Amino acid sequence: MSEQAENNLTAMFAAAESSLPAVGADDKFTADVMEKTEAIKRKLVLQRAVLALGLALLSIPLEDAVLTLSGFLMTSIVEMDEGLVAELLAPVNTVGGLLTVILLALRVAHKHFLK
């Protein structure tokens, strides 16, 4: 290697070392990052605790609403005596079954006519 190239290489390494931040700056950066990370973790834990508390407080009213809705959806449309016809029509002889058939028919019509 020539003397000039060696001097240039030495100067480049010296410039690179002098432009690096001091060791204390790295420690401060790391401390700042860790502090922000801990703040995010604390915020996340608090959010989850509030969500859990809210769900716990709303669980009984939500359960009552779901039970009421499922009872309504299972209501028979036409009352039938026990027998083969009643057993065959049982899946579609409820409010939920009727709503399902209507929604499926709307979906088929939408796909067929708006395609």
C-alpha distances in whole Angstrom, upper triangle without the diagonal:
4,7,8,7,7,10,11,10,12,15,16,16,19,20,21,22,25,26,27,31,32,33,37,37,36,39,41,40,41,44,45,44,46,49,49,49,52,54,53,55,58,59,58,61,63,63,64,67,68,68,70,72,73,73,76,78,78,79,82,83,81,82,86,84,83,86,88,86,86,90,91,88,91,94,96,97,100,102,103,105,103,103,101,100,99,97,95,95,94,90,91,94,92,91,87,88,89,86,84,86,86,82,81,84,82,79,80,81,78,76,79,80,77,74
4,5,5,6,9,10,11,12,14,15,17,18,20,21,23,25,26,28,31,33,34,38,37,37,40,42,41,42,45,46,45,48,50,50,51,53,55,55,56,59,60,60,62,65,65,66,68,70,70,72,74,75,75,78,80,80,81,84,85,83,84,88,86,85,88,90,88,88,92,93,91,93,96,98,99,102,104,105,107,106,105,103,103,102,99,98,97,96,92,93,96,94,93,89,90,91,88,86,88,88,84,83,86,84,80,82,83,80,78,81,82,78,76
4,6,5,6,9,10,11,12,14,16,17,18,20,21,23,25,26,30,31,33,36,36,36,39,41,40,41,44,45,45,47,49,50,50,53,55,55,56,59,60,60,62,64,65,66,68,70,70,72,74,75,75,78,80,80,81,85,85,83,85,88,87,86,89,91,89,89,93,93,91,94,97,99,100,103,105,106,108,107,107,105,104,103,100,99,99,97,94,95,98,95,94,90,91,93,89,87,89,89,85,85,87,85,82,83,85,82,80,82,83,80,78
4,5,5,6,9,10,11,12,14,15,16,18,20,21,23,25,28,30,32,35,35,34,38,39,38,40,43,43,43,46,48,48,49,52,53,53,55,57,58,58,61,63,63,64,67,68,68,70,73,73,74,76,78,79,79,83,84,81,83,86,85,84,87,89,87,88,91,92,90,92,95,97,98,102,104,105,107,106,105,103,103,101,99,98,97,96,92,93,96,94,92,89,89,91,87,85,87,87,83,83,85,83,80,81,83,79,77,80,81,77,75
4,5,5,6,9,10,10,12,14,15,16,18,20,21,23,27,28,30,34,33,32,36,37,36,37,41,41,41,43,46,46,46,49,51,50,52,55,55,56,58,60,60,61,64,65,65,67,70,70,71,73,75,76,76,80,81,78,80,83,82,81,84,86,84,84,88,88,86,89,92,94,95,98,100,101,103,102,102,100,99,98,95,94,94,92,89,89,92,90,89,85,86,87,84,82,84,84,80,80,82,80,76,78,79,76,74,77,78,74,72
4,5,5,6,9,10,11,12,14,15,17,18,20,22,25,27,28,32,31,31,34,36,35,36,39,40,40,42,44,45,45,48,50,50,51,54,55,55,57,59,60,61,63,65,65,66,69,70,70,72,75,75,76,79,80,78,80,83,82,81,84,86,84,84,88,89,87,89,92,94,95,99,100,102,104,102,102,100,100,98,96,95,94,93,89,90,93,91,89,86,87,88,85,83,85,85,81,80,83,81,78,79,81,77,75,78,79,76,74
4,5,5,6,9,10,10,12,14,15,16,18,20,24,25,27,30,30,30,33,35,34,35,38,39,39,41,44,44,45,47,49,49,51,53,54,55,57,59,59,61,63,64,65,67,69,70,70,73,75,75,76,80,80,78,80,83,82,81,84,86,84,85,89,89,87,90,93,95,96,99,101,102,105,103,103,101,101,99,97,96,95,94,90,91,94,91,90,86,87,89,85,83,86,85,81,81,84,81,78,80,81,78,76,79,80,76,74
4,5,5,6,9,10,10,12,14,15,17,19,22,24,26,29,29,29,32,33,32,34,37,37,37,40,42,42,43,45,47,47,49,51,52,52,55,57,57,58,61,62,62,64,67,67,68,70,72,73,73,77,78,75,77,81,79,78,82,84,82,82,86,86,84,87,90,92,93,96,98,100,102,100,100,98,98,96,94,93,92,91,87,88,91,88,87,83,84,86,82,80,82,82,78,78,80,78,75,77,78,75,73,76,76,73,71
4,5,5,6,9,10,11,12,14,16,17,21,23,24,28,27,26,30,31,30,31,35,35,35,37,40,40,40,43,45,45,46,49,50,50,52,54,55,56,58,60,60,62,64,65,66,68,70,70,71,75,75,73,75,78,77,76,79,81,79,80,83,84,82,84,87,90,91,94,96,97,99,98,98,96,95,94,92,90,90,88,85,85,88,86,84,81,82,83,80,78,80,80,76,76,78,76,73,75,76,73,71,74,75,71,69
4,5,5,6,9,10,11,12,14,16,19,21,22,26,25,25,28,30,29,31,34,34,34,36,39,39,40,42,44,45,46,48,50,50,52,54,55,56,58,60,60,62,64,65,66,68,70,71,71,75,76,74,75,79,78,77,80,82,80,81,84,85,83,85,89,91,92,95,97,99,101,99,99,97,97,95,93,92,91,90,86,87,90,87,86,82,84,85,82,80,82,82,78,78,80,78,75,77,78,75,73,76,77,74,72
4,5,5,6,9,10,11,12,15,18,20,22,25,24,24,28,29,28,30,33,33,33,36,38,38,39,42,43,44,45,48,49,49,52,53,54,55,58,59,59,61,63,64,65,67,69,70,71,74,75,73,75,78,77,76,79,81,80,80,84,84,83,85,88,91,92,95,97,98,100,99,99,97,97,95,93,92,91,90,86,87,89,87,85,82,83,84,81,79,81,81,77,77,80,77,74,76,78,74,73,76,76,73,71
4,5,5,6,9,10,11,13,16,18,21,24,23,22,26,27,26,28,31,31,31,33,36,36,36,39,41,41,43,45,46,46,49,51,51,52,55,56,56,58,61,61,62,64,66,67,68,71,72,70,72,75,74,73,76,78,76,77,80,81,79,81,85,87,88,91,93,95,97,95,96,94,93,92,89,88,88,86,82,83,86,83,82,78,79,81,77,75,78,77,74,73,76,74,71,72,74,70,69,72,72,69,67
4,5,5,6,9,10,11,15,16,18,21,21,20,23,25,24,26,29,29,29,31,34,34,35,37,39,39,41,43,44,45,47,49,50,51,53,55,55,57,59,60,61,63,65,65,66,70,71,68,70,74,73,72,75,77,75,76,79,80,78,80,84,86,87,91,92,94,96,94,95,93,92,91,88,87,87,85,81,82,85,83,81,77,79,80,77,75,77,77,73,73,76,74,71,72,74,71,69,72,73,69,68
4,5,5,6,9,10,14,15,17,20,20,20,23,24,24,25,28,29,29,32,34,34,35,38,39,40,41,44,45,45,47,49,50,51,54,55,56,57,60,61,62,63,65,66,67,71,71,69,71,75,74,73,76,78,77,77,81,81,80,82,85,88,89,92,94,96,98,96,97,95,94,93,90,90,89,87,83,84,87,84,83,79,81,82,79,77,79,79,75,75,78,76,73,75,76,73,71,74,75,72,70
4,5,5,6,9,12,14,17,20,18,19,22,23,23,25,27,28,28,30,32,33,34,36,38,38,40,42,43,44,46,48,48,50,52,53,54,56,58,59,60,62,64,64,65,69,70,68,70,73,72,71,74,76,75,75,79,79,78,80,83,86,87,90,92,94,96,95,95,93,93,91,89,88,87,85,82,82,85,82,80,77,79,80,76,75,77,77,73,73,76,73,70,72,74,70,69,72,72,69,67
4,6,5,7,10,13,15,18,16,16,20,21,20,22,25,25,25,27,30,30,31,33,35,35,37,39,40,41,43,45,45,47,49,50,51,53,55,56,57,59,61,61,62,66,66,64,66,70,69,68,71,73,71,72,76,76,75,77,80,83,84,87,89,90,93,91,92,90,89,88,85,84,84,82,78,79,82,79,77,74,75,77,73,72,74,74,70,70,72,70,67,69,71,67,66,69,70,66,65
4,6,6,9,10,12,15,15,15,18,19,19,20,23,24,24,26,28,29,30,32,34,35,36,38,40,40,42,44,45,46,48,50,51,52,54,56,57,58,60,61,62,66,66,65,67,70,69,68,71,73,72,73,76,77,75,78,81,83,85,88,90,91,93,92,92,91,90,88,86,85,85,83,79,80,83,80,78,75,76,78,74,73,75,75,71,71,74,72,69,71,73,69,68,71,72,68,67
4,6,8,9,12,15,14,15,18,19,19,21,23,24,25,27,29,29,31,33,34,35,37,39,40,41,43,45,45,47,49,50,51,53,55,56,57,59,61,62,63,66,67,65,67,70,70,69,72,74,73,74,77,78,76,79,82,85,86,89,91,92,95,93,94,92,92,90,88,87,86,84,81,81,84,81,79,76,78,79,75,74,77,76,72,73,75,73,70,72,74,70,69,72,73,69,68
4,6,9,12,14,13,13,17,17,17,19,22,22,22,25,26,27,28,31,32,32,34,36,37,38,41,42,43,44,46,48,48,50,52,53,54,56,58,59,60,64,64,62,64,68,67,66,69,71,70,70,74,74,73,76,79,81,82,86,88,89,92,90,91,89,89,87,85,84,83,81,78,78,81,78,76,73,74,76,72,71,73,73,69,69,72,69,67,69,70,67,66,69,69,66,64
4,7,9,11,10,10,13,14,14,16,18,19,19,22,24,24,25,28,29,30,31,33,34,35,38,39,40,42,44,45,46,48,50,51,52,54,55,56,57,61,62,60,62,65,64,63,67,69,67,68,72,72,71,73,76,79,80,84,85,87,89,88,88,87,86,84,82,82,81,79,75,76,78,76,74,71,72,74,70,69,71,71,67,67,70,68,65,67,69,65,64,68,68,65,63
4,7,8,6,7,11,11,11,13,15,16,17,19,21,21,23,25,26,27,29,31,32,33,35,37,38,39,41,42,44,45,47,48,50,51,53,54,55,59,59,58,60,63,62,62,65,67,66,67,70,71,70,72,75,78,79,83,84,86,88,87,88,86,86,84,81,81,80,78,74,75,77,75,73,69,71,73,69,68,71,70,66,67,70,67,65,67,68,65,64,68,68,65,64
4,5,5,7,9,10,11,13,15,16,17,19,20,22,23,25,26,28,29,31,32,34,35,37,38,40,41,43,44,46,47,49,50,52,53,55,56,59,60,59,61,64,63,63,66,68,67,68,71,72,71,73,76,79,81,84,86,87,89,88,89,88,87,85,83,83,82,79,76,77,79,76,74,71,73,74,71,70,73,72,68,69,72,70,67,70,71,68,67,70,71,67,66
4,5,5,7,9,10,11,13,15,16,17,19,20,21,23,25,26,27,29,31,32,33,35,37,38,39,41,43,44,45,47,48,50,52,53,54,57,58,57,59,62,62,61,64,66,65,66,69,70,69,72,75,78,79,83,84,86,87,86,87,86,86,83,81,81,80,78,74,75,78,75,73,70,72,73,70,68,71,71,67,68,71,69,66,69,70,67,66,70,70,67,66
4,5,5,6,9,10,11,12,14,15,16,18,20,21,23,24,26,27,29,30,32,33,35,36,37,39,41,42,43,45,47,48,49,51,52,56,57,55,57,60,60,60,63,65,64,65,68,69,68,71,73,77,78,82,83,85,87,85,86,85,85,83,80,80,79,77,74,75,77,74,72,69,71,72,69,68,71,70,67,68,70,68,66,68,70,67,66,70,70,67,66
4,5,5,6,9,10,10,12,14,15,17,18,20,21,23,24,26,27,29,30,32,33,35,36,38,39,41,42,43,45,47,48,49,51,54,55,54,56,59,58,58,61,63,62,63,66,67,66,69,71,75,76,79,81,83,85,84,85,84,83,81,79,78,77,75,72,73,75,72,70,66,69,70,66,65,68,68,64,65,68,65,63,66,67,64,63,67,67,64,63
4,5,5,6,9,10,11,12,14,15,16,18,20,21,23,24,26,27,29,30,32,33,35,36,37,39,41,42,43,45,47,48,49,53,53,52,54,57,57,56,59,61,60,61,64,65,64,66,69,72,74,77,79,80,82,81,82,81,80,78,76,76,75,72,69,70,72,69,68,64,66,68,64,63,66,66,62,63,66,64,61,64,65,62,61,65,65,62,61
4,5,5,6,9,10,11,12,14,15,16,18,20,21,22,24,26,27,29,30,32,33,35,36,37,39,41,42,43,45,46,47,51,52,51,53,56,55,55,58,60,59,60,63,64,64,66,69,72,73,77,78,80,82,80,81,81,80,78,76,75,75,72,69,70,72,69,67,64,66,68,64,63,66,66,62,63,66,64,61,64,66,63,62,66,66,63,62
4,5,5,6,9,10,10,12,14,15,16,18,20,21,23,24,26,27,29,30,32,33,35,36,37,39,41,42,43,45,46,50,51,49,51,54,54,54,57,59,58,59,62,63,62,65,68,71,72,76,77,79,81,80,81,80,79,77,75,75,74,71,68,69,71,68,66,63,65,67,63,62,65,65,61,62,65,63,60,63,65,61,61,65,65,62,61
4,5,5,6,9,10,11,12,14,15,17,18,20,21,23,25,26,27,29,30,32,33,35,36,38,39,41,42,44,45,48,49,48,50,53,52,52,55,57,56,57,60,61,60,62,65,68,70,73,75,77,79,78,78,78,77,75,73,72,71,69,66,67,68,65,63,60,62,64,60,59,62,62,58,59,62,60,57,60,61,58,58,61,62,58,58
4,5,5,6,9,10,10,12,14,15,16,18,20,21,23,24,26,27,29,30,32,33,35,36,37,39,41,42,43,46,47,46,48,51,51,50,53,55,54,55,58,59,59,61,64,67,68,72,73,75,77,76,76,76,75,73,71,70,69,67,64,65,67,64,62,59,61,63,59,58,61,61,57,58,61,59,56,59,61,58,57,61,61,58,57
4,5,5,6,9,10,10,12,14,15,16,18,20,21,23,24,26,27,29,30,32,33,35,36,37,39,41,42,45,46,45,47,50,50,49,52,54,54,55,58,59,58,60,63,67,68,72,73,75,76,75,76,76,75,73,71,71,70,67,64,65,67,64,62,59,61,63,59,58,62,61,58,59,62,60,57,60,62,59,58,62,63,59,59
4,5,5,6,9,10,11,12,14,15,17,18,20,21,23,24,26,27,29,30,32,33,35,36,38,39,40,44,45,43,46,48,48,48,51,53,52,53,56,57,56,59,62,65,66,70,71,73,75,74,75,75,74,71,69,69,68,66,63,63,65,62,60,57,59,61,57,56,60,59,56,57,60,57,55,58,59,56,56,60,60,57,56
4,5,5,6,9,10,11,12,14,15,17,18,20,21,23,24,26,27,29,30,32,33,35,36,37,39,42,43,41,43,47,46,46,49,51,50,51,54,55,54,56,59,62,64,67,69,70,72,71,72,72,71,69,67,66,65,63,60,61,63,59,57,54,57,58,55,54,57,56,53,54,57,54,52,55,56,53,53,57,57,54,53
4,5,5,6,9,10,10,12,14,15,16,18,20,21,23,24,26,27,29,30,31,33,35,36,37,40,42,40,42,45,45,45,48,50,49,50,53,54,53,55,58,62,63,67,68,70,71,70,71,71,70,68,66,66,65,62,59,60,62,59,57,54,56,58,55,53,57,56,53,54,57,55,53,56,57,54,54,57,58,55,55
4,5,5,6,9,10,11,12,14,15,17,18,20,21,23,24,26,27,29,30,32,33,35,36,39,40,39,41,44,44,44,47,49,48,49,52,53,53,55,58,61,63,66,67,69,71,70,72,71,70,68,66,66,65,62,59,60,62,59,57,54,56,58,54,53,57,56,53,54,57,55,53,56,58,54,54,58,59,56,55
4,5,5,6,9,10,11,12,14,15,16,18,20,21,23,24,26,27,29,30,32,33,34,38,38,37,39,42,42,42,45,47,46,47,50,51,50,53,55,59,60,64,65,67,69,68,69,69,68,65,64,64,62,60,57,58,59,56,54,51,53,55,51,51,54,53,50,51,54,52,50,53,54,51,51,55,55,52,52
4,5,5,6,9,10,11,12,14,15,17,18,20,21,23,24,26,27,29,30,32,33,36,37,36,38,41,40,40,43,45,44,45,48,49,48,51,54,57,58,62,63,65,67,66,67,66,66,63,61,61,60,57,54,55,57,54,52,49,51,53,50,49,52,52,48,49,52,50,48,51,53,50,49,53,54,51,50
4,5,5,6,9,10,11,12,14,15,17,18,20,21,23,24,26,27,29,30,31,35,36,35,37,40,40,39,42,44,44,45,48,49,48,50,53,57,58,62,63,65,66,65,67,66,66,63,61,61,60,57,55,56,57,54,52,49,52,53,50,49,53,53,49,50,53,52,49,52,54,51,51,55,56,53,53
4,5,5,6,9,10,11,12,14,15,17,18,20,21,23,24,26,27,29,30,33,34,33,35,38,38,38,41,43,42,44,47,47,47,49,52,55,57,61,62,64,66,65,66,66,65,62,61,61,60,57,54,55,56,53,51,48,51,52,49,48,52,51,48,49,52,50,48,51,53,50,50,54,54,51,52
4,5,5,6,9,10,10,12,14,15,16,18,20,21,22,24,26,27,28,32,32,31,33,36,36,35,39,40,40,41,44,45,44,47,49,53,54,58,59,61,63,62,63,63,62,59,58,58,56,54,51,52,53,50,48,45,48,49,46,45,48,48,44,46,49,47,45,48,49,46,46,50,51,48,48
4,5,5,6,9,10,11,12,14,15,16,18,20,21,22,24,26,27,30,31,30,32,35,35,34,37,39,39,40,43,44,43,45,48,52,53,57,58,60,61,60,62,61,61,58,56,56,55,53,50,51,52,49,47,44,47,49,45,44,48,48,44,46,49,47,45,48,50,47,47,51,52,49,49
4,5,5,6,9,10,11,12,14,15,17,18,20,21,23,24,26,29,30,29,31,34,34,34,37,39,39,40,42,44,43,46,48,52,53,57,58,60,62,61,62,62,61,59,57,57,56,53,50,52,53,49,48,45,47,49,46,45,49,49,45,47,50,48,46,50,51,49,49,53,53,51,51
4,6,5,6,9,10,11,12,14,15,16,18,20,21,22,24,27,28,27,29,32,32,32,35,37,36,38,41,41,41,44,46,50,51,55,56,58,60,59,61,60,60,57,55,56,54,51,49,49,51,47,45,42,45,47,43,43,46,46,43,44,47,45,44,47,48,46,46,50,50,48,48
4,5,5,6,9,10,10,12,14,15,16,18,20,21,22,26,26,25,27,30,30,30,33,35,34,35,38,39,39,41,44,47,49,52,53,55,57,56,58,57,57,54,52,52,51,48,45,46,48,45,43,40,42,44,41,40,44,43,40,41,45,43,41,44,46,43,43,47,48,45,45
4,5,5,6,9,10,10,12,14,15,16,18,20,21,24,25,24,26,29,29,29,32,34,34,35,38,39,39,41,43,47,49,52,53,55,57,56,57,57,56,54,52,52,51,48,46,47,48,45,43,40,43,45,42,41,45,44,41,43,46,44,43,46,48,45,45,49,50,48,48
4,5,5,6,9,10,11,12,14,15,17,18,20,23,24,23,25,28,28,29,31,33,33,34,37,38,38,40,43,46,48,52,52,55,57,56,58,57,57,54,52,53,51,48,46,47,48,44,42,40,43,44,41,41,45,44,41,43,46,44,43,46,48,45,46,50,50,48,48
4,5,5,6,9,10,11,12,14,15,16,18,21,22,21,23,26,26,26,29,31,30,32,34,35,35,38,40,44,45,49,50,52,54,53,55,55,54,51,50,50,49,46,43,44,45,41,39,37,40,41,38,38,41,41,38,40,43,41,39,43,44,42,42,46,47,44,45
4,5,5,6,9,10,10,12,14,15,16,19,21,19,21,24,24,24,27,29,29,30,32,34,34,36,38,42,44,47,48,50,52,51,52,52,52,49,47,48,46,43,41,42,43,40,38,35,38,40,37,36,40,40,37,38,41,40,38,42,43,41,41,45,46,44,44
4,5,5,6,9,10,10,12,14,15,18,20,19,21,24,24,24,27,29,29,30,33,34,34,36,39,42,44,48,48,50,52,51,53,53,53,50,48,49,47,44,42,43,44,40,39,36,39,41,38,38,42,41,39,40,44,42,41,44,46,44,44,48,49,47,47
4,5,5,6,9,10,11,12,14,17,18,17,20,22,22,23,26,27,27,29,31,32,33,35,37,41,43,46,47,49,51,51,53,53,52,49,48,48,47,44,41,42,43,39,37,35,38,40,37,37,40,40,37,39,42,41,39,43,44,42,43,47,47,45,46
4,5,5,6,8,10,10,12,15,16,15,17,20,20,20,23,25,25,26,29,30,30,32,34,38,40,43,44,46,48,48,49,49,49,46,44,45,43,40,38,39,40,36,34,32,35,36,33,33,37,36,34,36,39,37,36,39,41,39,40,43,44,42,43
4,5,5,6,9,10,10,14,15,14,16,19,19,19,22,24,24,25,28,29,29,31,34,37,39,43,43,45,47,46,48,48,48,45,43,44,43,39,37,38,39,36,34,31,34,36,34,33,37,37,35,36,40,38,37,40,42,40,41,45,46,44,44
4,5,5,6,9,10,13,14,14,16,18,19,20,22,24,25,26,28,29,30,32,34,38,40,43,44,46,48,47,49,49,49,46,44,45,44,41,39,40,40,36,35,33,36,38,35,35,39,39,36,38,41,40,39,43,44,42,43,47,48,46,47
4,5,5,6,8,11,12,12,14,16,16,17,20,21,22,24,26,27,28,30,32,35,37,41,41,44,46,45,47,48,47,44,43,44,42,39,37,37,38,34,32,30,33,35,32,32,36,36,33,36,39,37,36,40,41,39,40,44,45,43,44
4,5,5,6,9,10,9,11,14,14,15,17,19,19,21,23,24,25,27,29,33,35,38,39,41,43,42,44,44,44,40,39,40,39,35,33,34,35,31,29,27,30,32,29,29,33,33,31,33,36,35,34,37,39,37,38,42,43,41,42
4,6,5,8,10,10,11,14,15,16,17,19,20,21,23,25,26,27,30,33,36,39,39,41,43,42,44,45,44,41,40,41,40,36,34,36,36,32,31,29,32,34,31,32,35,35,33,35,39,38,37,40,42,40,41,45,46,44,45
4,6,7,8,10,11,13,14,16,17,19,20,21,23,25,26,28,29,33,35,38,39,41,43,43,45,46,45,41,41,42,40,37,35,36,36,32,30,29,32,34,31,32,36,36,34,36,39,38,37,41,42,41,42,45,46,45,46
4,6,6,6,8,10,11,12,14,16,16,18,20,21,22,24,26,30,32,35,36,38,40,40,42,43,42,38,38,39,37,34,32,33,33,29,27,25,29,30,28,28,32,32,30,32,35,34,34,37,39,37,39,42,43,41,43
4,6,5,6,9,10,10,12,14,15,16,18,20,21,22,24,28,30,34,34,36,38,37,40,40,39,36,35,36,35,31,30,31,31,27,26,24,27,29,27,27,31,31,29,31,34,34,33,36,38,37,38,41,42,41,42
4,5,5,6,9,10,11,12,14,15,16,18,20,21,23,27,29,32,32,34,36,36,38,39,38,35,34,36,34,30,29,30,30,26,25,23,27,29,27,27,31,31,30,32,35,34,34,38,39,38,40,43,44,43,44
4,5,5,6,9,10,11,12,14,15,17,18,20,21,25,27,30,31,33,35,35,38,39,38,34,34,35,33,30,28,29,28,25,23,22,25,27,25,26,29,29,28,31,33,32,32,36,37,36,38,41,42,41,42
4,5,5,6,9,10,11,12,14,15,16,18,20,24,26,29,30,32,34,34,36,37,36,32,32,33,31,28,26,27,27,23,21,19,23,24,22,23,27,26,25,27,30,29,29,33,34,33,35,38,38,37,39
4,5,5,6,9,10,11,12,14,15,16,19,22,25,28,28,30,32,31,34,34,34,30,29,31,29,26,24,25,25,21,20,19,22,24,22,23,26,27,25,27,30,30,30,33,35,34,35,38,39,39,40
4,5,5,6,9,10,11,12,14,15,17,21,23,26,26,28,30,30,33,34,33,29,29,30,28,25,24,25,24,20,19,18,22,23,22,23,26,26,25,28,31,30,31,34,35,35,36,39,40,39,41
4,5,5,6,9,10,11,12,14,16,19,21,25,25,28,30,30,33,33,32,29,28,29,27,24,23,23,22,19,17,16,19,21,19,20,23,23,22,25,28,27,27,31,32,31,33,36,37,36,38
4,5,5,6,8,10,10,12,14,18,20,23,24,26,28,28,30,31,30,26,26,27,25,21,20,21,20,17,15,14,17,19,17,18,21,22,20,23,25,25,25,28,30,29,31,34,35,34,36
4,5,5,6,9,10,11,13,16,19,22,22,24,26,26,28,29,28,24,24,25,23,20,19,20,19,16,15,14,17,19,18,19,22,23,22,24,27,27,27,30,32,32,33,36,37,37,38
4,6,5,6,9,10,11,15,17,20,20,23,25,25,28,29,27,24,24,25,23,20,19,19,18,15,13,13,16,18,16,18,21,22,21,24,26,26,27,30,31,31,33,35,36,36,38
4,5,5,6,9,10,14,15,19,20,22,25,25,27,28,26,23,23,24,21,18,17,17,16,13,11,10,14,15,13,15,18,18,18,20,22,22,23,26,27,27,29,31,32,32,34
4,5,5,6,9,12,15,18,18,20,23,22,24,25,24,20,20,21,19,16,14,15,15,11,10,9,12,14,13,14,17,18,17,19,22,22,23,26,27,27,29,31,33,33,34
4,6,5,7,10,13,16,16,18,20,20,23,24,22,19,19,21,18,15,15,15,14,10,10,10,13,14,14,16,18,19,20,22,24,24,25,28,29,30,32,34,35,35,37
4,5,5,9,11,14,15,18,20,21,23,24,22,19,19,21,18,15,14,14,13,9,7,8,11,12,12,14,16,17,17,20,22,22,23,26,27,27,30,31,32,33,35
4,6,8,10,13,15,17,20,20,22,22,20,17,17,18,15,13,11,11,10,7,5,4,8,9,9,10,13,14,14,16,18,19,20,23,24,25,26,28,29,30,32
4,6,9,12,12,14,17,17,19,19,18,14,14,16,13,10,9,10,9,5,6,6,8,10,11,12,14,16,17,18,20,21,23,24,26,27,29,30,32,33,34
4,6,9,10,12,15,16,18,19,17,14,15,16,13,11,11,11,8,5,6,8,10,11,12,14,15,16,18,20,21,22,24,26,27,28,30,31,33,34,36
4,6,6,9,12,13,15,16,14,11,12,13,10,8,10,9,6,4,7,9,10,10,12,14,15,16,18,20,21,22,24,25,26,28,30,31,32,34,35
4,7,9,13,15,16,17,14,12,14,14,11,10,11,9,6,5,6,10,10,9,12,14,14,14,17,19,19,21,23,24,25,27,29,29,30,32,34
4,6,10,12,14,15,12,10,13,13,10,10,12,10,7,8,10,13,12,12,15,17,16,17,20,21,21,23,25,26,27,29,31,31,32,34,36
4,7,10,12,14,11,9,12,13,11,10,13,12,9,10,12,15,15,15,18,19,19,20,23,24,24,27,29,29,30,32,34,35,36,38,40
4,7,8,10,8,6,9,11,9,9,13,13,9,12,15,17,16,16,20,21,20,22,25,25,25,28,30,30,31,34,35,35,37,39,40
4,6,9,9,7,10,12,12,11,15,16,13,15,18,20,19,20,23,24,23,25,28,28,29,31,33,33,34,37,38,38,40,42,44
4,7,8,6,8,11,11,11,14,16,13,15,19,20,19,20,24,24,23,26,28,28,29,32,33,33,35,37,38,39,41,43,44
4,6,5,6,9,10,11,14,15,14,17,20,21,19,21,24,24,23,26,28,28,28,31,33,32,34,37,37,37,40,42,43
4,5,5,6,9,10,13,14,13,16,20,21,18,20,23,22,21,24,27,26,26,30,31,30,32,35,35,35,37,40,40
4,5,5,6,8,11,12,11,14,18,19,16,17,21,20,19,22,24,23,23,27,28,27,29,32,33,32,34,37,38
4,6,5,6,9,10,8,11,15,16,14,15,19,19,18,21,23,23,23,26,28,27,29,32,33,33,35,37,38
4,6,5,8,10,10,12,16,16,14,16,19,18,18,21,23,22,23,26,27,27,29,31,32,32,35,37,37
4,6,7,9,9,12,16,16,13,15,18,17,15,19,21,20,20,24,25,24,26,29,29,29,31,34,34
4,6,6,6,9,12,13,10,11,15,14,13,16,18,18,18,21,22,22,24,27,27,27,30,32,33
4,6,5,7,11,11,9,11,14,13,13,16,18,18,19,22,23,23,25,27,28,29,31,33,34
4,6,7,10,9,6,9,11,10,10,14,15,15,16,19,20,20,22,24,25,26,28,30,30
4,6,8,8,4,6,9,9,8,11,13,13,14,16,18,18,20,22,23,24,26,27,29
4,7,8,6,7,11,11,11,13,15,16,17,19,21,21,23,25,26,27,28,30,32
4,5,5,6,9,10,11,12,14,15,17,18,20,21,23,24,26,27,28,30,31
4,5,5,6,9,10,11,12,14,15,16,18,20,21,22,24,26,27,28,30
4,5,5,6,9,10,10,12,14,15,16,18,20,21,22,24,26,26,28
4,5,5,6,9,10,11,12,14,15,17,18,20,21,22,24,25,27
4,5,5,6,9,10,11,12,14,15,16,18,20,21,22,24,25
4,6,5,6,9,10,10,12,14,15,16,18,20,21,22,24
4,5,5,6,9,10,11,12,14,15,17,18,20,21,22
4,6,5,6,9,10,11,12,14,15,16,18,19,21
4,5,5,6,9,10,10,12,14,15,16,17,19
4,5,5,6,9,10,10,12,14,15,16,18
4,5,5,6,9,10,11,12,14,15,16
4,5,5,6,8,10,10,12,14,15
4,5,5,6,9,10,10,11,13
4,5,5,6,8,10,10,12
4,5,5,6,8,10,11
4,6,5,6,8,10
4,6,6,5,8
4,6,6,6
4,6,6
4,6
4
